[in-house]
């Protein structure tokens, strides 16, 4: 029986413009790494954390890497002890699902060490509980794609209904991360509680169009559908130069561009991998013009989810 395992879980882009809390897809890079080890002492411990600038708690009750595993062990009525060593390989508060990647990696690792009693989709509710501990909302648009890979639709939260949408066209992602931090609680707190009927109709059309474009393999339909009339107009104010950066991405050939999750990261999609560098350079140039340091990630869509290293 294996008593130690190292797992990588990917960063994610949530909302994907028109799908607030219901769309998300996984990236190949960046992500988090968790080393999980079976121990003789019951319960969950976090022995080490690196790459976080000493900001994350080692208390498993206060760290998403630990919370999900605690919930998993309780559900399985297991007294097994598990130690977690977390390597943060992505920026905190970036809008790339940093807390979700930690939860996904630790849950995948723990489930594997325990003999894989649960299927991947059955781990999502435990990861959602970890997200709730981190930001107060048990949303799945980061944890579901981080665990399942690909493009995921959360059709319903009660009951939880997850659907992996086929991507039938080449699709690549460029993510610009301005080096400012936006807390998810802040980004959620400024959102309006109600939207107009006209906004509902337009956003629903875009969401349906994006799914249809992915299934049909129609980049032009995907491009027309990557529009957010509800959340982006509100959250854009939190990101200096957002509109300039978005305009630069679209002018450079991006299919669409919007805020990744709660921000400040901004994603752009392309149908040709060769376009990514041009789009990324244009976005970086616009961000530098705002006097903000940034980093760039160029990635394919990750269809696998977590992987054992």
C-alpha positions in Angstrom: 0.0 0.0 0.0 1.3 3.4 -1.0 1.7 5.7 2.0 3.0 8.8 0.3 2.0 10.7 -2.9 2.7 14.0 -4.6 -0.1 15.6 -6.7 -0.4 18.6 -8.9 -3.8 20.3 -9.3 -4.3 23.1 -11.9 -5.3 26.7 -11.7 -8.6 27.5 -13.2 -10.5 30.3 -15.0 -14.0 30.7 -13.5 -17.1 32.5 -14.7 -15.6 32.6 -18.3 -17.3 35.9 -18.9 -21.0 35.0 -19.2 -21.2 32.2 -16.6 -20.9 33.6 -13.1 -20.5 30.7 -10.6 -21.5 28.2 -13.3 -18.6 28.0 -15.8 -15.0 27.2 -15.3 -12.1 25.5 -17.1 -8.7 24.2 -16.1 -5.3 25.4 -17.2 -2.1 23.4 -17.7 -0.1 26.0 -15.8 0.1 27.2 -13.1 -1.1 25.1 -10.2 -0.4 23.8 -6.7 1.5 20.7 -5.5 0.5 18.7 -2.4 2.5 15.9 -0.9 0.2 13.7 1.3 1.5 11.1 3.7 -0.4 8.5 5.8 0.4 8.9 9.5 -0.3 6.8 12.6 -1.9 9.8 14.4 -5.6 10.3 13.4 -6.6 13.5 11.8 -5.1 16.0 9.4 -1.9 17.9 9.8 -0.1 20.5 7.6 3.6 20.0 8.2 4.9 22.6 5.7 3.8 25.4 3.3 6.1 27.0 0.7 5.6 29.7 -1.9 3.0 31.6 0.1 5.2 34.3 1.7 4.3 32.9 5.1 0.7 34.1 4.8 -1.3 30.9 4.9 -2.3 29.1 8.1 -0.8 25.7 9.0 -4.1 25.0 10.9 -5.9 22.4 8.7 -9.2 23.9 9.8 -8.2 27.2 8.3 -6.5 26.1 5.1 -8.4 24.8 2.1 -5.8 22.0 1.7 -6.8 20.7 5.1 -10.5 21.5 5.3 -11.5 19.3 2.4 -9.6 16.3 3.7 -11.0 16.7 7.1 -14.5 16.6 5.6 -13.6 13.6 3.5 -12.3 11.6 6.4 -15.4 12.4 8.4 -17.7 11.4 5.6 -15.8 8.1 5.2 -15.8 7.6 9.0 -12.1 7.1 8.8 -9.6 7.5 11.7 -6.7 7.6 9.3 -4.1 10.2 9.8 -2.9 12.3 6.8 -0.1 14.9 6.7 0.0 17.5 4.0 2.9 19.5 2.6 1.7 22.3 0.4 3.7 24.0 -2.4 2.0 27.1 -3.7 3.0 27.4 -7.3 0.6 30.2 -8.2 -0.2 33.7 -6.9 -2.6 34.2 -4.0 -5.7 36.2 -4.5 -5.2 36.1 -8.2 -8.6 35.0 -9.5 -7.0 31.8 -10.8 -8.5 29.5 -8.1 -5.5 29.3 -5.8 -7.5 28.1 -2.8 -9.3 25.6 -5.1 -6.1 24.1 -6.5 -4.9 23.4 -3.0 -8.1 21.8 -2.0 -8.3 19.7 -5.2 -4.7 18.5 -4.9 -5.0 17.5 -1.3 -8.4 15.7 -1.8 -7.1 13.9 -4.9 -4.0 12.8 -3.0 -5.9 11.7 0.2 -8.5 9.8 -1.8 -5.8 8.0 -3.7 -3.9 7.1 -0.5 -7.2 5.7 0.9 -7.7 3.4 -2.1 -9.8 5.8 -4.2 -13.2 5.1 -2.4 -14.8 8.0 -4.2 -14.9 9.1 -7.8 -13.5 12.5 -8.8 -16.9 14.2 -9.1 -17.8 12.9 -5.6 -14.9 14.9 -4.2 -16.3 18.2 -5.5 -18.6 18.8 -2.5 -15.7 18.4 -0.1 -13.7 20.9 -2.1 -16.7 23.3 -2.1 -16.7 23.1 1.7 -13.0 24.1 1.6 -13.9 27.1 -0.6 -16.6 28.1 1.8 -14.1 28.2 4.6 -11.8 30.4 2.5 -14.3 33.0 1.1 -17.7 32.3 2.7 -19.3 30.9 -0.5 -19.4 27.2 -1.4 -19.0 27.8 -5.2 -17.8 25.1 -7.5 -16.6 27.0 -10.6 -13.0 26.6 -9.6 -12.9 23.4 -7.7 -14.9 21.4 -10.2 -12.6 22.0 -13.2 -9.5 21.7 -11.0 -10.7 18.2 -10.0 -12.3 17.1 -13.3 -10.3 19.0 -15.9 -11.7 20.5 -19.1 -14.6 23.0 -19.3 -17.3 22.4 -16.6 -20.8 23.6 -16.3 -22.4 23.7 -12.8 -26.1 23.3 -14.0 -27.4 23.3 -10.4 -26.0 23.7 -6.9 -28.9 22.0 -5.1 -28.7 19.3 -6.0 -25.2 19.6 -7.4 -25.2 18.8 -11.1 -21.9 19.0 -13.0 -21.5 18.6 -16.7 -18.2 18.5 -18.6 -18.7 20.3 -21.9 -16.9 18.9 -24.9 -14.5 21.3 -26.6 -14.5 20.5 -30.3 -12.2 23.2 -31.5 -8.6 24.1 -30.6 -8.7 26.5 -27.7 -5.8 28.2 -25.9 -5.7 30.6 -23.0 -3.6 33.6 -22.1 -3.8 34.9 -18.5 -2.4 38.2 -17.4 -2.0 38.5 -13.7 -1.5 42.2 -12.5 0.4 42.0 -9.2 -2.4 43.4 -7.1 -4.6 41.4 -4.8 -8.3 41.3 -4.8 -10.0 39.3 -2.0 -12.9 37.1 -3.2 -15.1 38.4 -0.4 -14.6 42.0 -1.7 -15.2 41.1 -5.3 -18.5 39.3 -4.4 -19.6 41.9 -1.9 -19.8 44.7 -4.6 -22.1 42.7 -6.9 -25.7 43.7 -7.3 -28.2 41.3 -5.8 -30.6 41.8 -8.7 -30.3 42.2 -12.5 -32.8 43.5 -15.0 -34.9 41.2 -17.3 -32.9 42.6 -20.3 -29.6 41.6 -18.6 -31.0 38.2 -17.8 -32.0 37.6 -21.5 -28.7 38.8 -22.9 -26.5 36.9 -20.4 -28.5 33.7 -20.9 -28.1 34.0 -24.6 -24.3 34.4 -24.3 -24.1 31.5 -21.9 -26.1 29.2 -24.2 -24.0 30.5 -27.2 -20.7 29.7 -25.5 -21.7 26.1 -24.7 -23.1 25.7 -28.2 -19.9 27.1 -29.7 -17.7 24.7 -27.8 -19.8 21.7 -28.8 -20.1 22.7 -32.4 -16.5 23.7 -32.6 -17.4 27.2 -33.8 -14.7 29.9 -32.8 -16.8 32.7 -34.1 -19.8 31.8 -32.0 -17.5 31.4 -29.0 -16.2 34.9 -29.7 -19.6 36.4 -30.0 -20.7 34.8 -26.7 -17.8 35.8 -24.5 -19.6 38.8 -23.2 -20.5 39.6 -19.6 -23.2 42.2 -19.1 -23.7 41.5 -15.4 -20.5 41.0 -13.4 -17.6 42.4 -15.5 -19.1 45.9 -15.6 -19.0 46.0 -11.8 -15.7 44.3 -11.1 -13.8 46.1 -13.8 -13.5 49.1 -11.4 -11.3 46.9 -9.1 -8.7 46.4 -11.8 -6.7 49.5 -13.0 -6.6 49.7 -16.8 -8.9 46.7 -17.3 -10.7 48.2 -20.3 -7.4 49.1 -22.0 -6.0 45.7 -21.4 -9.1 44.0 -22.8 -9.1 46.2 -25.8 -5.4 45.4 -26.4 -6.2 41.6 -26.3 -9.1 41.9 -28.7 -7.1 44.1 -31.1 -4.3 41.4 -31.0 -6.7 38.7 -32.2 -8.3 37.2 -29.0 -11.6 35.5 -29.4 -12.7 37.1 -26.2 -11.3 38.6 -23.0 -12.7 39.1 -19.5 -11.9 38.8 -15.8 -10.8 35.5 -14.5 -12.9 34.6 -11.4 -13.0 37.5 -9.0 -9.8 39.1 -10.5 -7.4 40.7 -10.8 -6.3 38.2 -13.5 -7.6 38.7 -16.9 -7.9 35.9 -19.4 -8.1 35.9 -23.2 -8.9 32.9 -25.4 -7.5 32.1 -28.8 -8.1 29.4 -31.4 -4.5 29.3 -32.6 -1.6 28.7 -30.1 0.6 30.9 -32.2 -1.5 33.9 -31.4 -1.0 33.6 -27.6 2.3 35.3 -27.4 1.1 38.3 -29.5 -2.0 38.6 -27.4 -0.1 38.3 -24.2 2.5 40.9 -25.2 -0.3 43.3 -26.1 -2.0 42.8 -22.7 1.3 43.2 -20.8 2.2 46.4 -22.7 -1.2 47.8 -21.7 -0.8 46.8 -18.1 2.7 48.2 -17.9 1.3 51.5 -19.2 -0.8 51.6 -16.0 2.5 51.2 -14.0 1.5 47.8 -12.7 3.9 44.8 -12.5 2.4 41.7 -13.9 3.1 38.1 -15.0 1.8 36.2 -18.0 0.7 32.5 -18.2 0.2 30.9 -21.6 -1.7 27.5 -21.5 -3.7 25.0 -23.3 -7.0 23.8 -21.7 -6.2 21.1 -19.2 -8.4 18.1 -19.9 -6.9 15.9 -17.2 -7.2 17.8 -13.9 -5.0 16.6 -11.0 -2.0 14.4 -11.8 0.4 12.3 -9.8 3.9 13.5 -10.0 
